[in-house]
Amino acid sequence: MKAPPRASRLSVNCFQIFTKNNNKWKAKPFREGETAEFQQRVKEGEFKSVVAHCDYLTNLASAKPEVRSKSLENLAGELDRCRALGIDMLVMHPGSHGGDGIDVGIDRVATALREILPGHPGVRVLLETTAGQGASLGVSFEELAEIYSRSSSPERLGVCYDTCHTFAAGYDIRTERSYEDVMKQFDEVLGLDELKLFHLNDSKRGPGQRIDRHQHIGWGEMGLDPFRMLMNDDRFFDIPKIIETPKEDDPDTYDPINLNVLRGLISS
């Protein structure tokens, strides 16, 4: 319940939460009146969008029976909790194929989505772009498009574009030309209409290194120019933008700094 008032203090119009402990399979049931209270606080804050992030254990691409079974159950639970809270978008990492190959991993994810989504309506799953560490899926726009094409409910999917992850994956948007090239690629492969959310993070590592290390806005290898272009791109004016920049045990100090940097990049 701390998220809506904290978001109000930061003067933001959208925020992201976990609906459960992000490093545990089991979720505590909502206490009586908790979901109604959350929705009331969101209403009072006049937020335009609230999104949830799936826990970090769910891996629909896993070949391990126990992990896959728990992941399917977890995703179903996450969707139900989102619906109970009035949240209509759930961000999810596509998962890791564990060395079995990209095509096999994509098929597992798509199969899981075909199994779970029809029975748990009302919430859109946003596949997050990834840095490409290890055997993780989602390193390219084409991989995400394949998950779309093999799912039976593409209208229930969307994409969360993480700037640090895509940069680490090799999508370098530091110049006006490269920025437009990347957005054109996204449009041709997935369609810009499928871009439903941005995670705005700088990167501690260079482009194409496939290392996921978030940095404060303008402090990393990306610099300020990509964020200036994003913040002033009319195509993305209504797309929610969430920061996942380092907290360094003091989010009340660093979150306002990053938010003010982004606000300062907007042209009047």
N, C-alpha and C positions, 0 to 999 in steps of 0.2 A: 504493500500500500504506500510505500515511500516514493515510488516512481512519479505519480502524477504531481504531488506538491513540489518535488525536486525539479521536475521539468518546468513547472510554473515559475520557480525561482530563477531558472536559467533563461526564461522568456523564449522558449522554443515552442513550435507548434506541432511537433511530433516527437515520439520517443520509442525506444525498444526495450523490451523486458524478456526475462526468462520466466516461464510459468512454473518452473520447478528448479530444484538444484541441478545445475548444468553438468555435474560430474557424477551423478547417481542415477541408477535406473529407476528406482522407486520414487513415486511422487506422493506427497502428502495430499490428502483430499482437502478441498476448500472447506473452510469452516462456514457455518451457517451465516448467511448474509454477506459473505466476503465478495462474491462476484458482483452483487448489486451495489455494494459500496464502491468497488473499483470503478464500475461504469458511471456511477454518480460523480466521482472525483474527475473522471475523464471529461464528463459533460460540463462540469463546473470550470474546468481548465480551458474549455473551448479548443481542444486539440483537433487538428485536421486529420491526424493519422496516428494510430498506435499499432506497432508490429511486435511480434514475438520472435525469438530466436530459439530454434530447436536445441536440445541439449547436445553436448559434444560426444556422447557415446553412441548415438544412433548412427548406424552404418548399413544402409540398404544394399550396399554392394558387396558385403561380406559373404564368404562361402561357409563360414563357421555356423553350423545349425543353431547353436545357442545364441550367438550374437544376432543372427538374422531374425530369430524368433522374438528376441527382446526388442530389436529395432522396429519390427512391425507393430508390436504391442505399444511401444513407446510413441511411434508416430501417430497411431490412432488416438492415444491418450493426449498427446500434444494438440491435435486438431480439436478434440472435444473440449479441452481446457480453454483453448483460444475462443471457441464458439461461446462457451459459458461466460467468458470475460468480455465478449463483444468485440474481439479482435479478428480482423478478416484476412491478415497475412502472416504466414509463418515462414521464416527464413530457415533453410536447411542446407547443410553441406552435402553435395552429392554422394560422398563416401569414398572409401578406398577399396580397390579390387584385390588388394593383398598379393599382387604379383600374378594374378590369373589372366590379366590382359584387359585392355580398355573396352573392347567390344563385349566381353563377358560381363564386366562390371556394369556397363551401361544397361545391358539386358536385365541384370538383377534389379537395378534401380527401377527401371520401367515396369518390370513385373510386379514389384512391390507396390508401386503407385497404382497400378491397375487393380490390385487387390484391396488397397486401403481407401483410396479417395472416394469411390462411389458410396461407401457406407458412412462417410463422415463429411457431410456437406457443409457449405457455408464459409470455408476458409481456403484461401489460395496458398499453395506451397511455392515459395520463391527459392529457386535453385541458385545458390551463391557461387559466383566465380571464385576459383581457387588459385593458389600460387603454384600448384603443381609439385608440391613436396611428396617424395616417395611415390606411392601408387594411387594418389588421390585423383579423383575424376573432377571434371569441370575446369581444367586448365585452359581449354580453348572454347570458343563460341560454338564450334562444330560439335564438341562433345555434349554440350547442353542441348543443342538442336536435335541430336540423336535421341536423347532422353525424351524430348517432346514428341518426336515422330513415332516412338515406340509405345508411348503411353496412350491410354484410351480416353483420357480427359485432359487434352492440352489446354482447354479453357480454364482448368483449375491450377495451371502452372504460371509462373512468371520468373523473372530473373532479378537477383540482387547483384548489382555491379559494385564490387569492392575495389577501390582504386589501388590500394596496396597490392592486393592479390593479382589483379590483372597486370599491373606494372611488373611484378615479380615473374609473371608468366610470359612476359615479353611484349605486352601491349604498351608501348611507350607513347605517352600523350603529352610530352613536355613542350612540343612546338605546335603552332597552329595547324601546320600541315599534317603532322602525325596524329594530332587529336582528331582532325576531320577524317583521316584515313581509318582510324580505329572505329569511330562511330559509324562510318560507312560500312565497314566489315560487319559490325554488329547488326546493322540494319539489313544487310544482304543475307546474313546467315539466320538471324532470329527475328528481326523486325523490331524497330525501336518501341513499338507499342507493347512489347513484352518486357521492357525495362520498367520495373515497378518500384524499385528502391535503390538508393545509393548508400554504400558505406564509404564515408570519406576519411581516408587515412593516408598519411605519407608513408614512405618506406625507408627503412634503415639500410636496405640493400639495393643494388642497382638493377636495371631492367634485365629480365630473362634469367636471373639467378635462381629462380624457383625457391626462394627462401621467404617465409612469411614472418616478417618482423615489422610491426606497425611503428610509426613515428608521428610526432606532433606535426600539425600542418605547417609546411614550409621549413621544417627542421631537417628533412631527410633528402633522399636522392631525387625525389620528384620536384621539390621546390614549389613555389607559389603559382606558377603559370598554369598548370593543369587545373588547379582548383579555381583560379580566376575564370578560365574558360567554361568550366562546368557551372559555376555560380551565375554566369551571365548567358548561358545557353537557353534561349526561349523554349526549345524543345523539352527541356527538363524543369521548367519553372514549377510545375505542380507535382513533381516527383519528390516524395519524402527523402530527406538526406540525413543520415545518422552518423555521428562520429564514434569510432571505436579506438580512439587515440590512447596512448599510455596514461594510466592514472597515477603511477608512482606513489600509491597509497594516499593520494591527496586529490581526488576528483574535483573537490570543491574549488581547488586552485587551478588545475590544468584544463578542465572542461570549459570554463568561461574564457580562458585564453584562446583555446582553439576555435570556439564559437565566434569570438570577436574577430579573430583573424579572417574567418570565412565571411562574416558579415561585412568586413572592411573591403573585401574584394569585389563586392557587388557595385556595379556602375550605377550612378544615379541617373 
